[in-house]
Amino acid sequence: DLVVADGEGVPAAARRRLTLWNIPEEEIAELERSGQSRRTLELRAPRSGEIAEKMVKAKFTAPHYTFVEEIDATGLVNLRAQLNEALRRGLEADVKISFLPFFCKALVAAFREFPQVNANMDEATQDLIVKGDVNIGIAAATDDGLTVPVVKHVDKLTVRQLAAEITRLGAAARDRKLKMEE
């Protein structure tokens, strides 16, 4: 259940959440008309269950890995600046390359060297299934919290293509236009 508290109508942020949770507009209007300071609504979000289920399963079946290393990134900073300048001069000003595509490409190299890191556990057979493709989830901040769309086939995309796909997925997340498979 979702509790909405505000005796003076439903605040904009709460209205967005109610809409996201598939609460019909007439129920939202009735909540505003009632003048109640607190009311509990039944949530109708079949997608949320699927998402939560996948997140819990991933927590137990996907290897979680953290690595920290300090590096001199001067060359990367300069390369990124040169690429962005070349895109700007080439009339591709709509694409700006952040550091994320480079980090994704570094992960591809790491996965090639240590393929067991790009794997998941088959629960039934207890086998470690090493993935051939590299798909990377990148968190996007939205009005409703973090969403993690997945950039597919990172290993097959150029840095410029990665930048464009990361930008597209981030915008789709913020606009609530992500497909379930993304």
Residue frames as qw, qx, qy, qz and C-alpha x, y, z in Angstrom:
[[0.000, 0.887, 0.461, 0.000, 0.00, 0.00, 0.00],
 [0.378, 0.307, -0.010, 0.873, 1.05, 3.59, -0.60],
 [0.226, -0.754, -0.486, 0.380, 0.24, 6.25, 1.96],
 [0.271, 0.517, 0.182, 0.791, -0.23, 9.78, 0.63],
 [0.334, -0.647, -0.476, 0.493, -0.22, 12.52, 3.28],
 [0.136, 0.005, 0.110, 0.985, -1.29, 16.06, 2.46],
 [0.162, 0.590, 0.685, -0.395, -4.57, 17.67, 3.47],
 [0.213, 0.713, -0.021, -0.667, -4.26, 20.28, 0.72],
 [0.751, 0.586, -0.156, -0.260, -4.26, 18.02, -2.31],
 [0.936, -0.038, 0.195, 0.289, -1.77, 15.61, -3.77],
 [0.185, -0.781, 0.355, 0.480, 1.68, 17.17, -4.20],
 [0.601, 0.645, -0.354, -0.313, 3.20, 17.00, -7.69],
 [0.100, 0.466, -0.878, 0.035, 5.86, 14.43, -6.67],
 [0.456, 0.057, 0.813, -0.358, 3.21, 12.20, -5.07],
 [0.691, 0.526, 0.125, -0.479, 0.99, 12.60, -8.17],
 [0.437, 0.594, -0.637, -0.222, 3.87, 11.40, -10.39],
 [0.105, -0.243, 0.946, -0.188, 4.37, 8.36, -8.12],
 [0.590, 0.266, 0.588, -0.486, 0.64, 7.61, -8.11],
 [0.661, 0.598, -0.184, -0.414, 0.57, 7.78, -11.91],
 [0.239, 0.515, -0.821, -0.055, 3.64, 5.54, -12.10],
 [0.221, -0.059, 0.924, -0.306, 1.91, 3.03, -9.82],
 [0.180, -0.235, -0.795, -0.530, -1.10, 2.95, -12.19],
 [0.058, 0.477, 0.661, -0.576, -3.51, 4.63, -9.76],
 [0.227, 0.631, 0.601, 0.435, -6.41, 5.88, -11.91],
 [0.114, 0.300, -0.010, 0.947, -6.76, 9.66, -12.25],
 [0.501, -0.574, -0.325, -0.560, -10.26, 9.53, -10.74],
 [0.763, -0.455, -0.387, 0.245, -8.85, 8.00, -7.52],
 [0.464, 0.011, -0.155, 0.872, -6.21, 10.73, -7.35],
 [0.160, -0.437, -0.192, -0.864, -8.92, 13.39, -7.87],
 [0.672, -0.559, -0.423, -0.240, -11.11, 11.73, -5.18],
 [0.687, -0.269, -0.350, 0.577, -8.15, 11.83, -2.78],
 [0.208, 0.171, -0.027, 0.963, -7.75, 15.57, -3.43],
 [0.389, -0.490, -0.330, -0.707, -11.50, 16.22, -3.04],
 [0.691, -0.442, -0.569, 0.055, -11.78, 14.24, 0.21],
 [0.137, -0.830, 0.236, -0.487, -9.56, 16.66, 2.11],
 [0.911, -0.398, -0.064, 0.084, -8.24, 13.73, 4.12],
 [0.116, -0.867, 0.484, 0.036, -4.82, 14.28, 5.54],
 [0.172, -0.397, 0.898, 0.084, -3.94, 10.61, 5.08],
 [0.866, 0.226, 0.111, -0.433, -5.27, 7.82, 2.92],
 [0.435, -0.317, 0.811, 0.230, -3.96, 4.40, 1.92],
 [0.692, 0.486, -0.193, -0.497, -4.26, 3.33, -1.70],
 [0.877, -0.036, 0.465, 0.112, -3.77, -0.15, -3.13],
 [0.029, -0.625, 0.554, 0.549, -0.84, -0.22, -5.56],
 [0.855, 0.405, 0.309, -0.095, -1.28, -1.64, -9.04],
 [0.160, 0.815, -0.506, -0.232, 2.18, -2.12, -10.45],
 [0.989, 0.074, 0.126, 0.007, 2.74, -5.47, -12.12],
 [0.626, 0.641, -0.294, 0.333, 6.08, -4.25, -13.50],
 [0.222, -0.753, 0.480, -0.392, 7.40, -3.42, -10.04],
 [0.879, -0.269, 0.363, -0.154, 7.07, -7.05, -8.98],
 [0.893, 0.396, 0.010, 0.212, 8.97, -8.23, -12.03],
 [0.293, 0.783, -0.345, 0.427, 11.70, -5.66, -11.46],
 [0.497, -0.641, 0.467, -0.352, 12.00, -6.49, -7.76],
 [0.971, -0.039, 0.232, -0.045, 12.11, -10.21, -8.53],
 [0.765, 0.542, -0.125, 0.325, 14.93, -9.73, -11.04],
 [0.024, 0.799, -0.408, 0.442, 16.88, -7.53, -8.64],
 [0.718, -0.479, 0.437, -0.251, 16.65, -10.09, -5.83],
 [0.968, 0.177, 0.145, 0.099, 17.61, -12.91, -8.19],
 [0.542, 0.714, -0.241, 0.372, 20.58, -10.90, -9.50],
 [0.322, -0.774, 0.427, -0.339, 21.77, -10.28, -5.95],
 [0.774, -0.329, 0.528, -0.113, 22.14, -14.03, -5.45],
 [0.883, 0.279, 0.347, 0.147, 23.08, -15.22, -8.94],
 [0.517, 0.785, -0.085, 0.332, 25.28, -12.49, -10.43],
 [0.694, -0.165, -0.255, 0.653, 28.80, -12.00, -9.14],
 [0.094, -0.987, -0.096, -0.085, 29.16, -8.65, -7.40],
 [0.774, 0.040, -0.024, 0.632, 32.56, -7.14, -7.72],
 [0.062, -0.997, -0.013, 0.037, 34.20, -3.94, -6.59],
 [0.775, 0.049, 0.037, 0.628, 37.66, -2.79, -7.64],
 [0.064, -0.990, -0.023, 0.121, 39.39, 0.48, -6.83],
 [0.746, 0.023, 0.160, 0.646, 42.57, 1.67, -8.52],
 [0.022, -0.889, 0.006, 0.458, 44.16, 5.08, -8.77],
 [0.704, 0.283, 0.395, 0.518, 45.46, 6.01, -12.21],
 [0.090, -0.462, 0.163, 0.867, 46.85, 8.96, -14.11],
 [0.477, 0.586, 0.655, 0.006, 43.98, 9.75, -16.49],
 [0.013, -0.655, 0.178, 0.734, 45.63, 12.71, -18.23],
 [0.061, -0.120, 0.787, 0.602, 45.76, 10.86, -21.55],
 [0.056, 0.506, 0.858, 0.061, 42.09, 9.88, -21.27],
 [0.019, 0.768, 0.324, -0.552, 41.06, 13.43, -20.39],
 [0.007, -0.525, 0.415, 0.743, 42.95, 14.76, -23.42],
 [0.069, 0.095, 0.894, 0.432, 41.57, 12.06, -25.76],
 [0.078, 0.647, 0.737, -0.182, 38.00, 12.76, -24.62],
 [0.034, 0.745, 0.062, -0.663, 38.47, 16.50, -25.23],
 [0.028, -0.330, 0.654, 0.680, 39.85, 15.83, -28.73],
 [0.070, 0.306, 0.918, 0.242, 36.97, 13.50, -29.61],
 [0.069, 0.741, 0.562, -0.360, 34.35, 15.95, -28.36],
 [0.020, 0.654, -0.205, -0.728, 35.98, 18.76, -30.35],
 [0.043, -0.111, 0.815, 0.568, 36.03, 16.57, -33.49],
 [0.081, 0.523, 0.848, 0.003, 32.33, 15.72, -32.99],
 [0.048, 0.769, 0.284, -0.571, 31.51, 19.40, -32.54],
 [0.021, 0.517, -0.462, -0.720, 33.40, 20.35, -35.71],
 [0.003, -0.034, -0.908, -0.418, 31.78, 17.47, -37.58],
 [0.468, -0.186, -0.185, -0.844, 28.31, 18.83, -36.77],
 [0.638, -0.290, -0.711, -0.050, 27.55, 16.09, -34.24],
 [0.044, -0.408, 0.415, -0.812, 27.15, 18.52, -31.37],
 [0.759, -0.350, -0.092, -0.542, 24.17, 16.50, -30.09],
 [0.935, -0.142, -0.280, 0.163, 26.61, 13.75, -28.99],
 [0.057, -0.809, 0.478, -0.338, 28.97, 14.54, -26.17],
 [0.798, 0.045, -0.580, 0.158, 31.26, 11.82, -24.93],
 [0.544, -0.751, 0.245, -0.284, 31.48, 11.49, -21.16],
 [0.054, -0.546, 0.830, -0.097, 33.94, 9.22, -19.37],
 [0.774, -0.022, 0.501, -0.386, 31.37, 6.40, -19.10],
 [0.868, 0.457, -0.120, -0.152, 31.93, 4.96, -22.60],
 [0.348, 0.633, -0.656, 0.220, 35.65, 4.71, -21.86],
 [0.419, -0.343, 0.720, -0.434, 34.96, 2.96, -18.55],
 [0.884, 0.200, 0.237, -0.349, 32.64, 0.55, -20.39],
 [0.728, 0.575, -0.374, 0.011, 35.37, -0.24, -22.91],
 [0.009, 0.565, -0.747, 0.350, 37.83, -0.81, -20.05],
 [0.699, -0.128, 0.557, -0.430, 35.36, -3.29, -18.56],
 [0.884, 0.410, -0.099, -0.202, 35.21, -5.12, -21.91],
 [0.452, 0.599, -0.628, 0.207, 39.00, -5.54, -21.81],
 [0.302, -0.395, 0.727, -0.474, 38.81, -6.73, -18.18],
 [0.845, 0.078, 0.328, -0.416, 36.06, -9.23, -19.01],
 [0.788, 0.504, -0.347, -0.066, 38.15, -10.62, -21.86],
 [0.259, 0.524, -0.727, 0.360, 41.07, -11.13, -19.49],
 [0.134, -0.042, 0.845, -0.516, 38.93, -12.39, -16.59],
 [0.395, -0.189, -0.610, -0.661, 35.81, -13.91, -18.21],
 [0.372, -0.366, -0.826, 0.213, 34.53, -15.39, -14.94],
 [0.019, -0.286, -0.339, 0.896, 33.69, -11.82, -13.84],
 [0.455, 0.173, -0.250, -0.837, 31.17, -11.55, -16.73],
 [0.342, -0.060, -0.930, -0.122, 29.14, -14.56, -15.62],
 [0.602, -0.331, 0.207, -0.696, 26.18, -15.76, -13.63],
 [0.188, -0.179, 0.943, -0.208, 25.42, -18.92, -11.68],
 [0.599, -0.130, -0.591, -0.525, 22.99, -21.52, -13.04],
 [0.516, -0.392, 0.485, -0.587, 21.10, -22.40, -9.87],
 [0.950, 0.034, 0.017, -0.311, 19.91, -25.77, -11.11],
 [0.908, 0.269, -0.229, 0.225, 23.29, -27.12, -12.20],
 [0.555, -0.768, 0.107, 0.301, 25.51, -24.94, -10.00],
 [0.697, 0.239, 0.266, 0.622, 27.52, -24.08, -13.13],
 [0.109, -0.671, 0.032, 0.732, 29.12, -20.70, -13.70],
 [0.582, 0.623, 0.472, 0.225, 27.81, -19.49, -17.06],
 [0.323, -0.406, 0.197, 0.832, 30.33, -17.16, -18.70],
 [0.444, 0.788, 0.322, -0.278, 28.66, -14.62, -20.98],
 [0.627, 0.222, 0.371, 0.648, 30.02, -13.92, -24.45],
 [0.101, 0.761, 0.259, 0.586, 28.31, -10.56, -24.84],
 [0.312, -0.154, -0.438, 0.829, 29.01, -7.62, -22.58],
 [0.219, -0.726, -0.445, -0.477, 25.89, -5.85, -21.31],
 [0.344, -0.037, -0.473, 0.810, 26.39, -3.13, -18.69],
 [0.214, -0.811, -0.542, -0.052, 23.77, -1.49, -16.48],
 [0.291, 0.187, -0.141, 0.928, 24.25, 2.24, -15.95],
 [0.115, -0.614, -0.647, 0.438, 22.21, 4.02, -13.29],
 [0.063, 0.451, 0.303, 0.837, 20.09, 6.97, -14.37],
 [0.002, -0.277, -0.560, 0.781, 18.62, 9.45, -11.87],
 [0.146, -0.478, -0.625, -0.600, 14.90, 10.00, -12.44],
 [0.368, -0.455, 0.112, -0.803, 12.16, 11.83, -10.53],
 [0.883, -0.299, -0.118, -0.343, 11.16, 8.42, -9.13],
 [0.715, -0.538, 0.436, 0.092, 14.65, 7.37, -8.01],
 [0.085, -0.530, 0.743, 0.400, 17.42, 5.44, -9.70],
 [0.899, 0.341, 0.156, -0.227, 16.70, 3.31, -12.74],
 [0.380, -0.515, 0.682, 0.354, 19.33, 1.04, -14.25],
 [0.798, 0.539, -0.030, -0.267, 18.89, 0.58, -18.01],
 [0.761, -0.255, 0.507, 0.314, 21.25, -1.87, -19.67],
 [0.325, 0.724, -0.430, -0.429, 23.55, -0.96, -22.56],
 [0.938, 0.103, 0.330, -0.030, 23.57, -4.09, -24.72],
 [0.849, 0.350, 0.147, 0.368, 26.58, -5.42, -26.65],
 [0.211, -0.932, 0.179, 0.234, 29.05, -2.89, -25.27],
 [0.623, -0.323, 0.568, 0.431, 31.81, -5.01, -26.81],
 [0.517, 0.413, 0.604, 0.443, 30.48, -4.34, -30.30],
 [0.104, 0.953, 0.280, 0.055, 29.88, -0.57, -30.00],
 [0.487, 0.433, -0.143, 0.745, 32.31, 2.26, -30.66],
 [0.255, -0.271, -0.452, 0.811, 32.95, 4.90, -27.99],
 [0.215, 0.009, -0.159, -0.963, 30.75, 7.34, -29.93],
 [0.545, -0.260, -0.656, -0.452, 27.95, 4.74, -30.26],
 [0.471, -0.329, -0.710, 0.407, 28.21, 4.01, -26.54],
 [0.059, -0.156, -0.242, 0.956, 27.92, 7.71, -25.72],
 [0.401, -0.093, -0.363, -0.836, 24.80, 8.00, -27.88],
 [0.597, -0.285, -0.729, -0.177, 23.22, 4.85, -26.37],
 [0.359, -0.277, -0.616, 0.644, 23.96, 5.89, -22.78],
 [0.123, 0.092, 0.052, -0.987, 22.40, 9.30, -23.52],
 [0.500, -0.157, -0.553, -0.648, 19.36, 7.70, -25.19],
 [0.560, -0.310, -0.763, 0.093, 18.77, 5.24, -22.34],
 [0.221, -0.215, -0.478, 0.823, 19.18, 7.95, -19.69],
 [0.283, 0.019, -0.123, -0.951, 16.63, 10.17, -21.44],
 [0.575, -0.204, -0.670, -0.423, 14.22, 7.24, -21.89],
 [0.445, -0.280, -0.739, 0.420, 14.52, 6.43, -18.16],
 [0.037, -0.201, -0.306, 0.930, 13.82, 10.03, -17.15],
 [0.426, 0.062, -0.260, -0.864, 10.86, 10.22, -19.58],
 [0.618, 0.011, 0.682, -0.391, 9.52, 6.81, -18.41],
 [0.739, 0.499, -0.176, -0.418, 9.83, 5.41, -21.91],
 [0.066, -0.452, 0.887, 0.059, 12.17, 2.48, -21.23],
 [0.814, 0.016, -0.442, -0.377, 11.07, -0.88, -22.53],
 [0.854, -0.465, 0.184, -0.144, 11.16, -3.78, -20.08],
 [0.932, 0.145, 0.018, 0.331, 14.08, -5.37, -21.97],
 [0.348, 0.709, -0.215, 0.574, 16.13, -2.17, -21.59]]
